[in-house]
Amino acid sequence: MVTAEAALALPALVVAVLVAVSVVLLAVRQVQCADAAGAAARAAARGDDPGRVRALASAAAPPGARVEVAADDQVVTVVVAWRLPPGLPGLHELEVTARQVVPTESARLADSP
């Protein structure tokens, strides 16, 4: 009787472990995306070269992350997004995104007394 119960419980346990590992992976990737977006936004706000800004974001971001940088005279916006690779049904569409908006150096200097 115990063998039949174990045979029924084992697949549920495997799925639960896979979901738990995926949640931890998403949390780690979220932190990596936030760090990458913050580093790139600070560099862009200082006026660094756009190629260097993208390189900073790509180096700190998880592998395969999407990096978007937009700037105007007042603010720099950096978005770093990473999608969970396919593996579990229903979880392949999960994506973590981090967005940093930082005022440019020229905007800060113009606002200071």
Secondary structure, DSSP 8 states (H G I E B T S, - for coil): -HHHHHHHHHHHHHHHHHHHHHHHHHHHHHHHHHHHHHHHHHHHHHT--HHHHHHHHHHHS-TT-EEEEEE-SSEEEEEEEEE--S-STTTTT-EEEEEEEEE-HHHHHHH--
